[in-house]
Amino acid sequence: MSRAKSANSRELLTEKMMALDLFYNPEVSMLRTPFHSPGYHTTLTAESHPAVHRTHTSLQYALGLLDTELPEYEQRAAAIIERVLTLQDRDRNNPTYGIWPWFYEEPLARMAPPDWNWADFCGKELVLTVIRHGHKLPTGLKEQVCESIGDACEAILKRDVGPHYTNIAIMGAFVTLIAGELLGRNDFAEYGLQRLKKLKLFTDELGAFQEYNSPAYSTIAIIELSKIRTYSVSSEARNLASSLLDVVWRMAAEHFHAATGQWSGPHSRSYSTLLTAKIKSFLQTASDGKLHLLPEAELEFEPEWYESGISCPEPLLELFTRAEKRQLEQVYFRHKETGFEKTADTYMTPEYAIGAFREEIMWNQVRGFVGYFANGGETTYLHLRCLHDGYDYCSAVLHTVLDRNRALLGVRFLTNGGDTHPNLDRIDGSITADDFRLRIELGGCLERVQVTSEGAAAEVSVDGMHIRFERLFAAFGAGPASGWSWEISREGERYGLDLVIHTGSRTTIDFNALEEAAFLFSCVIGQAADTEIQVVKEEGLVRARYADSSGEGAARELAVALKPESARN
């Protein structure tokens, strides 16, 4: 990093710290910020706790204060670190040994359940604090921090996350590798190096990160790998990090859609269908401004980027800005024993980008069928969802066949998958619901967007670009009296094209009792060649099949199980 760039980063960091000063609570020695959560791990709510003191955020703030090099911030940073250390479980006899709660207000014993990732998240801030500013900490506090880092490393080793959990695999490798080098603990350092090797081997065999094409988690992977490359004394570790950085940066560049400025799908993990200002700022900063996504005045700066060595490889920069047709196909999951694979498809033109997983659960964090459309200089997105009382339902499974500008889409159901989360609230065959529906959601810019429906067909127009959906098959027990016609709704800045399975009085939906529960649709963007779609039921499956009328090219087929079944192990 050039001296001028480093100076500018410190100026941005100082501005960020001054803005965060408003949230500092000297009575607790932590940041106090508005409550929000993904809906799991914590028992707190916005109603019970409108504002909370976050452990990881407070440690980030403390490190940022020290990074400003302003002497007046050193005492505050030390007070924060000292406070947060008291919240870590230091008892080796406890199952939560080595981790922290999310909030000062909620001890580990009250969480549902505790989040073991917090050994990694909090541990990395403490490691960087000692590397960069250990000389500024009071002697006694520095010793406590090093002991705390050791406890966090013990928790990481005990949990031993595999390479399939990409961002935590990398983060844990960073914490243990650098902590081992820092503390003279060869066991930690060797574990971190081996964990990095396992991830490299796993990624090479698969050809991609299993936590595939996630805007939020790919940026975390880039940050943590860049830190390993920057701070490790091991040349082997630095080389491994560089090789993995090439993988994640290429994935980001290949999926970036120039016309909409969006990271095209599908996304294995996502918290926002449209790119946030934070991720846009990250890409713009990492490209040294060559990728222009936001005006300078709107750029956000995150303290964790400071002195982390983040930089997009120069050869990949043009991929971010090249307007072209692009077709991607990638296996992102492979079960070695059964041979079962999951595959992602992306089709991109200068005007739009469509991404689809061939088989994936419809979790809130998954964007399994998602499209981005250029709309008069702005962006409109499209996203297929299954909603249980308004929240994405994990036991719905999406199936797709994406063939350039046309797709076959299917939805089936599980009897023992998750409700709001894949693992934390598994169902036992049934759910109760006031409302249960499939929704094609449209958001982003809704100007120049029109939505119409008639019978089995629905059509969306985005600045003159037509997207046509047709219901090919629908079965869910007795089904609704409406005959499965599309319903158009609008909630705030979103349109919904809905197939309503149930709405009204609270009812029990017993998936074990349903002999048929499946849906098939077709989607065509713009004009497609003459296509005849055949739908047949056979041997517990419903199949949709199409082929070009010219007879050229292979027929494409989608098969979906009619009866709900248990999840794959």
C-alpha positions in Angstrom: 0.0 0.0 0.0 1.4 3.4 -0.9 2.1 6.0 1.8 -0.5 8.3 0.4 -3.2 5.6 0.3 -2.3 4.5 3.8 -2.6 8.1 5.0 -6.0 8.4 3.3 -7.2 5.1 4.9 -6.2 6.4 8.4 -8.1 9.6 7.8 -11.2 7.6 6.8 -10.7 5.3 9.8 -10.5 8.3 12.2 -13.7 9.8 10.7 -15.4 6.4 11.3 -14.2 6.2 14.9 -15.4 9.8 15.6 -18.8 8.8 14.3 -18.9 5.7 16.5 -17.9 7.8 19.5 -21.6 8.8 19.8 -22.5 5.2 20.6 -19.9 4.7 23.3 -21.3 4.0 26.8 -18.7 4.8 29.4 -20.8 3.2 32.1 -20.4 -0.2 30.5 -17.2 0.6 28.4 -18.8 -0.8 25.2 -20.6 0.5 22.2 -24.4 0.7 22.6 -26.2 0.3 19.3 -29.8 -0.4 18.1 -30.8 -4.1 18.4 -31.1 -6.3 15.3 -30.5 -10.0 14.7 -31.1 -12.6 12.1 -33.8 -14.2 14.2 -31.8 -17.0 15.8 -29.1 -17.6 18.5 -30.5 -14.8 20.6 -33.6 -14.7 22.9 -33.6 -10.9 22.9 -36.0 -8.8 20.8 -36.2 -5.2 19.7 -39.2 -4.8 22.0 -37.3 -6.0 25.1 -34.0 -4.5 24.3 -34.2 -1.6 21.8 -30.4 -1.1 22.2 -27.6 -3.5 23.1 -23.9 -3.7 23.8 -22.3 -6.0 21.2 -19.1 -7.8 22.1 -17.5 -8.2 18.6 -18.5 -4.7 17.5 -17.0 -3.2 20.6 -13.7 -5.1 20.1 -13.7 -3.8 16.5 -14.2 -0.3 17.8 -11.3 -0.7 20.3 -8.9 -1.9 17.6 -10.0 1.0 15.4 -9.4 3.5 18.1 -5.8 2.2 18.5 -5.3 2.2 14.7 -6.0 5.9 14.6 -2.7 6.4 16.6 -4.4 9.1 18.6 -3.1 8.9 22.2 -6.4 10.2 23.7 -8.1 7.0 22.5 -5.8 4.5 24.1 -7.4 4.5 27.6 -10.8 4.0 26.1 -9.6 1.1 23.9 -8.1 -0.6 27.0 -11.3 -0.2 29.0 -13.3 -1.7 26.2 -11.0 -4.7 25.8 -10.9 -5.2 29.6 -14.7 -5.3 29.7 -15.2 -7.6 26.8 -12.6 -10.1 28.2 -14.8 -10.5 31.3 -17.7 -11.8 29.1 -15.7 -14.7 27.6 -16.3 -18.2 29.1 -12.9 -19.1 30.6 -14.0 -22.3 32.3 -12.5 -25.4 30.5 -15.3 -27.6 32.0 -18.0 -25.7 30.1 -19.1 -26.6 26.6 -18.9 -22.9 25.7 -15.3 -22.5 26.9 -13.5 -20.0 24.8 -16.4 -18.1 23.2 -18.3 -14.9 23.9 -22.0 -14.0 23.9 -23.3 -11.7 21.2 -24.5 -9.1 23.8 -23.5 -7.8 27.2 -27.2 -8.1 28.1 -27.5 -11.8 27.3 -25.0 -14.3 28.9 -24.1 -17.4 27.0 -26.4 -19.5 29.1 -29.4 -17.6 27.9 -28.6 -17.7 24.2 -30.6 -20.2 22.0 -28.0 -21.6 21.2 -24.7 -19.8 21.7 -22.8 -18.9 18.6 -19.4 -20.8 18.5 -18.3 -18.5 15.6 -17.7 -15.8 18.2 -14.4 -17.5 19.2 -13.3 -16.7 15.6 -14.9 -13.2 15.3 -13.7 -11.9 18.7 -10.5 -13.8 18.5 -9.4 -12.1 15.3 -9.8 -8.6 16.7 -7.7 -9.5 19.8 -5.0 -11.0 17.6 -4.7 -7.9 15.5 -4.8 -5.7 18.6 -1.7 -7.5 20.0 0.1 -7.5 16.6 -0.4 -3.8 15.9 -0.7 -2.3 19.4 0.5 -4.7 22.0 3.1 -2.2 23.1 0.4 0.3 24.0 -1.5 -2.0 26.3 -0.8 -2.1 30.0 1.3 -5.1 30.8 -1.3 -6.8 32.8 -4.0 -6.3 30.2 -1.7 -7.5 27.4 -1.2 -10.8 29.3 -4.9 -11.2 29.8 -5.5 -10.6 26.1 -3.0 -13.3 25.2 -4.6 -15.7 27.6 -8.0 -14.9 26.1 -6.6 -15.5 22.6 -5.3 -18.9 23.7 -8.8 -19.8 25.1 -10.4 -18.8 21.8 -7.9 -20.9 19.9 -8.7 -23.9 22.1 -12.4 -23.4 21.3 -11.6 -23.2 17.5 -9.5 -26.4 17.7 -12.2 -28.3 19.6 -14.9 -27.3 17.2 -12.6 -28.0 14.2 -14.8 -26.6 11.4 -14.3 -28.2 8.1 -13.5 -26.6 4.7 -17.2 -26.6 3.6 -17.9 -23.7 6.1 -15.7 -21.4 4.0 -15.6 -18.1 5.9 -15.3 -19.6 9.3 -12.7 -22.1 8.0 -10.6 -19.2 6.8 -11.2 -17.0 9.9 -10.3 -19.8 12.3 -7.2 -20.5 10.3 -6.2 -16.8 10.6 -6.8 -16.7 14.4 -4.9 -20.0 15.2 -2.1 -19.5 12.7 -1.3 -15.9 13.6 -1.9 -16.5 17.3 0.4 -19.4 17.2 3.1 -17.3 15.6 2.5 -14.5 18.0 2.4 -16.5 21.2 5.0 -19.1 20.3 2.4 -21.9 20.3 3.5 -24.2 17.5 0.4 -26.4 18.0 -1.9 -23.4 17.2 0.2 -22.3 14.2 0.5 -25.8 12.8 -3.3 -26.3 13.2 -4.0 -23.0 11.3 -1.6 -24.0 8.5 -3.1 -27.4 8.1 -6.6 -25.9 8.1 -5.6 -23.6 5.3 -4.1 -26.6 3.4 -7.4 -28.5 3.8 -9.3 -25.6 2.4 -7.0 -25.3 -0.5 -7.3 -29.0 -1.3 -11.0 -29.0 -0.9 -11.4 -26.0 -3.1 -9.2 -27.4 -5.8 -11.1 -30.6 -5.9 -14.5 -28.8 -6.0 -13.4 -25.9 -8.2 -15.0 -23.4 -6.0 -15.8 -22.4 -2.4 -18.7 -24.5 -1.1 -20.1 -21.3 0.5 -20.6 -20.4 -3.1 -20.8 -16.9 -4.6 -21.9 -15.1 -1.4 -21.4 -11.3 -1.6 -21.3 -11.0 2.2 -19.1 -14.0 2.9 -16.9 -13.7 -0.1 -15.8 -10.3 1.2 -15.1 -11.8 4.6 -13.0 -14.5 2.9 -11.1 -11.8 1.0 -10.5 -9.8 4.2 -9.3 -12.8 6.2 -7.1 -14.3 3.5 -5.6 -10.9 2.9 -4.7 -10.7 6.6 -3.0 -14.1 6.5 -1.0 -13.0 3.4 -0.1 -9.7 5.2 0.7 -10.9 8.7 1.9 -14.5 8.6 5.6 -15.2 8.8 5.0 -18.5 7.0 5.7 -18.3 3.3 3.7 -21.5 2.8 0.7 -19.9 4.5 1.1 -16.7 2.5 1.2 -18.6 -0.8 -1.9 -20.7 0.1 -3.7 -17.5 1.0 -2.7 -15.9 -2.3 -3.9 -18.9 -4.3 -7.3 -18.9 -2.5 -7.6 -15.1 -3.0 -7.3 -15.7 -6.8 -10.3 -18.1 -6.5 -12.6 -15.8 -4.6 -11.7 -12.7 -6.6 -12.3 -14.5 -9.9 -15.7 -15.7 -8.6 -16.7 -12.2 -7.7 -15.4 -10.7 -11.0 -17.1 -13.3 -13.2 -20.5 -12.8 -11.5 -20.4 -9.0 -11.5 -23.0 -7.5 -13.9 -21.8 -4.2 -15.2 -25.1 -2.7 -16.4 -26.8 -3.1 -13.0 -23.7 -2.9 -10.8 -24.9 -6.0 -9.0 -23.2 -9.3 -8.0 -25.3 -11.7 -10.0 -26.6 -15.0 -8.5 -27.2 -17.5 -7.4 -26.0 -16.8 -3.9 -25.5 -19.5 -1.2 -25.5 -16.9 1.5 -27.0 -13.4 1.3 -28.4 -10.8 3.6 -29.6 -8.4 1.0 -30.7 -9.1 -2.6 -29.3 -5.8 -3.8 -25.7 -5.0 -3.0 -25.3 -2.9 0.1 -23.3 0.4 0.2 -20.8 -1.5 2.4 -20.0 -4.1 -0.3 -20.0 -1.6 -3.1 -17.6 0.5 -1.0 -15.4 -2.6 -0.4 -15.2 -3.4 -4.1 -14.5 0.2 -5.0 -11.8 0.5 -2.3 -10.2 -2.9 -3.2 -10.0 -1.8 -6.8 -8.3 1.5 -5.8 -11.2 3.3 -7.3 -11.0 1.7 -10.8 -14.4 0.1 -10.1 -16.7 3.1 -9.6 -19.9 2.1 -7.9 -20.6 5.0 -5.5 -19.8 8.7 -5.4 -16.9 9.5 -3.2 -19.1 11.2 -0.7 -21.2 8.0 -0.2 -18.3 5.6 0.3 -18.4 3.8 3.6 -15.2 2.7 5.3 -15.0 -0.3 7.6 -12.3 -0.5 10.3 -11.6 -4.2 9.5 -10.3 -3.1 6.0 -7.5 -1.0 7.6 -4.0 -2.3 7.0 -5.4 -5.7 5.9 -3.7 -5.7 2.5 -6.9 -6.0 0.5 -6.4 -5.5 -3.3 -8.2 -6.9 -6.3 -5.8 -8.6 -8.8 -5.3 -6.2 -11.7 -6.0 -8.9 -14.4 -9.5 -9.4 -13.1 -10.6 -5.8 -13.0 -11.8 -5.7 -16.6 -14.2 -8.6 -15.8 -16.1 -6.3 -13.5 -16.8 -3.7 -16.2 -17.1 -5.8 -19.4 -20.7 -5.8 -20.8 -21.1 -9.2 -22.5 -23.0 -12.4 -22.7 -21.6 -14.8 -20.1 -22.6 -18.3 -19.1 -21.3 -20.0 -16.0 -21.8 -23.5 -14.6 -20.2 -24.6 -11.4 -20.5 -27.6 -9.0 -20.4 -26.1 -5.5 -21.2 -29.2 -3.4 -20.2 -32.9 -3.8 -21.0 -35.7 -1.4 -18.1 -38.2 -1.8 -20.0 -41.2 -0.6 -23.2 -40.9 -2.6 -21.9 -38.8 -5.5 -24.7 -36.3 -5.1 -23.8 -32.9 -6.5 -25.2 -29.4 -6.4 -24.7 -27.1 -9.4 -25.1 -23.4 -9.9 -25.9 -21.7 -13.2 -25.6 -18.1 -14.3 -26.6 -16.5 -17.6 -25.7 -12.9 -18.2 -26.4 -10.4 -21.0 -25.6 -6.7 -21.2 -29.2 -6.0 -20.1 -29.8 -8.6 -17.3 -28.3 -11.5 -15.3 -30.1 -14.6 -14.0 -28.7 -17.0 -11.5 -30.1 -20.4 -10.4 -29.3 -23.3 -8.2 -30.4 -26.6 -9.7 -31.4 -27.9 -6.3 -31.3 -25.9 -3.0 -33.4 -25.1 0.0 -35.3 -21.8 0.0 -33.7 -20.4 3.2 -33.8 -16.7 3.9 -30.1 -16.4 3.2 -30.2 -18.3 -0.1 -30.9 -16.6 -3.4 -31.7 -19.7 -5.4 -33.4 -18.1 -8.4 -32.5 -14.4 -8.7 -32.4 -11.9 -11.6 -31.1 -8.4 -12.0 -32.4 -6.1 -14.8 -31.2 -2.8 -16.0 -34.0 -0.3 -15.6 -33.3 3.2 -16.8 -29.9 3.5 -15.1 -31.2 1.7 -12.0 -31.8 -1.9 -11.0 -34.8 -4.1 -10.6 -34.4 -7.5 -9.0 -36.5 -10.7 -9.1 -36.4 -13.4 -6.5 -38.4 -16.6 -6.0 -39.4 -17.3 -2.4 -41.6 -19.6 -0.2 -43.1 -17.8 2.7 -44.4 -19.3 6.0 -46.2 -16.5 7.8 -44.2 -14.0 5.9 -40.7 -15.5 6.5 -38.7 -17.7 4.1 -39.4 -21.4 4.6 -36.3 -23.7 4.7 -38.2 -26.9 4.1 -39.2 -25.8 0.6 -36.7 -27.1 -2.0 -36.1 -25.2 -5.3 -35.3 -27.1 -8.5 -34.3 -25.3 -11.7 -33.2 -25.8 -15.3 -31.7 -22.6 -16.7 -31.2 -22.5 -20.4 -30.0 -19.0 -21.3 -33.1 -16.8 -21.3 -35.6 -19.5 -20.2 -36.0 -21.6 -17.2 -38.0 -24.4 -15.7 -38.7 -24.0 -12.0 -40.0 -26.5 -9.5 -40.7 -26.5 -5.7 -41.1 -29.5 -3.5 -41.2 -29.9 0.3 -39.4 -31.7 3.1 -40.8 -33.4 6.1 -37.9 -32.8 8.5 -36.0 -29.8 7.3 -35.8 -26.4 9.0 -38.5 -23.8 9.3 -36.7 -20.4 9.6 -33.2 -21.9 9.8 -31.7 -25.1 8.2 -30.7 -26.6 11.5 -31.9 -24.6 14.5 -35.7 -25.2 14.3 -36.3 -28.4 12.3 -39.9 -29.4 11.8 -41.3 -32.8 12.7 -43.5 -33.4 9.7 -45.9 -30.5 10.1 -46.2 -26.7 10.7 -48.9 -24.4 11.8 -49.5 -21.4 9.6 -51.8 -18.3 9.1 -50.3 -17.9 5.7 -48.3 -20.0 3.3 -47.4 -19.0 -0.2 -44.9 -19.0 -3.1 -43.9 -15.5 -4.2 -42.0 -14.1 -7.1 -40.7 -10.9 -5.5 -39.8 -7.8 -7.5 -37.8 -5.0 -5.8 -35.3 -2.3 -6.2 -36.4 0.3 -8.7 -40.1 -0.2 -9.4 -40.5 2.7 -11.8 -41.1 1.5 -15.4 -42.2 -1.9 -13.9 -45.6 -3.4 -14.8 -47.0 -6.6 -13.4 -50.0 -8.3 -14.9 -51.6 -11.8 -14.6 -54.3 -13.8 -16.3 -55.0 -17.4 -15.2 -51.9 -19.5 -15.3 -49.7 -16.8 -16.8 -48.2 -13.7 -15.3 -46.0 -11.1 -17.0 -43.5 -8.6 -15.7 -42.3 -5.7 -17.8 -39.1 -3.9 -16.7 -38.4 -0.8 -18.9 -39.7 -2.7 -21.9 -38.0 -6.0 -21.1 -40.7 -8.7 -20.7 -40.5 -11.6 -18.3 -43.2 -14.2 -18.6 -44.1 -16.8 -16.0 -46.5 -19.7 -16.5 -47.8 -22.1 -14.0 -47.3 -25.6 -15.4 -48.4 -27.8 -12.5 -49.7 -27.1 -8.9 -50.7 -29.6 -6.3 -50.9 -29.2 -2.5 -53.5 -31.5 -1.0 -57.0 -30.3 -1.9 -55.5 -27.0 -3.1 -57.3 -23.6 -2.9 -60.6 -22.8 -4.4 -59.1 -20.1 -6.6 -57.5 -22.8 -8.9 -54.0 -21.6 -8.4 -54.2 -18.3 -10.2 -51.6 -15.6 -9.6 -52.3 -12.8 -7.1 -50.5 -9.5 -7.4 -49.6 -7.7 -4.2 -47.5 -4.7 -3.2 -45.9 -4.2 0.2 -43.9 -1.0 0.4 -41.2 -1.0 -2.3 -41.8 -4.6 -3.4 -44.2 -6.3 -5.7 -45.3 -9.9 -5.2 -46.6 -12.4 -7.7 -48.1 -15.0 -5.4 -49.5 -18.5 -5.5 -51.4 -18.6 -2.2 -51.4 -22.1 -0.7 -53.2 -21.1 2.5 -54.2 -17.8 4.1 -56.7 -17.0 6.9 -57.3 -18.9 10.1 -54.4 -20.7 11.7 -54.1 -24.3 10.4 -51.9 -27.3 10.7 -50.1 -28.4 7.5 -49.1 -32.0 7.8 -46.5 -32.7 5.1 -46.4 -36.4 6.0 -50.1 -36.7 5.1 -49.8 -35.0 1.7 -49.6 -37.3 -1.2 -49.0 -34.5 -3.7 -47.3 -31.2 -2.8 -45.3 -29.7 -5.7 -45.3 -26.8 -8.2 -43.8 -26.3 -11.6 -43.3 -23.0 -13.5 -41.7 -21.8 -16.7 -39.9 -18.5 -17.1 -39.0 -16.7 -20.3 -37.1 -13.5 -20.5 -37.6 -11.5 -23.7 -38.3 -13.6 -26.8 -37.6 -17.4 -26.9 -37.6 -19.9 -29.7 -40.9 -21.7 -30.2 -41.0 -24.0 -27.2 -43.4 -26.8 -26.4 -43.5 -27.8 -22.8 -44.8 -31.2 -21.8 -45.8 -32.0 -18.2 -46.4 -35.6 -17.1 -46.9 -37.4 -13.8 -45.2 -40.7 -13.3 -43.9 -42.9 -10.5 -44.2 -40.2 -7.8 -42.7 -37.5 -9.9 -43.9 -34.6 -12.0 -41.8 -33.8 -15.0 -41.7 -30.8 -17.3 -39.8 -31.1 -20.5 -39.1 -28.8 -23.4 -37.1 -28.9 -26.6 -36.6 -26.3 -29.4 -39.1 -26.8 -32.2 -36.3 -26.8 -34.7 -35.1 -30.1 -33.2 -31.7 -28.7 -32.6 -30.1 -29.0 -29.1 -30.9 -31.5 -26.3 -34.2 -31.5 -24.6 -34.2 -30.0 -21.2 -36.1 -31.6 -18.4 -37.0 -30.9 -14.7 -38.3 -33.6 -12.4 -39.7 -32.9 -8.9 -40.9 -35.4 -6.3 -44.7 -35.1 -5.7 -44.8 -36.4 -2.1 -42.9 -34.6 0.6 -39.8 -36.6 1.8 -37.1 -36.4 4.3 -34.0 -34.3 3.8 -30.8 -35.8 2.5 -28.3 -36.6 5.3 
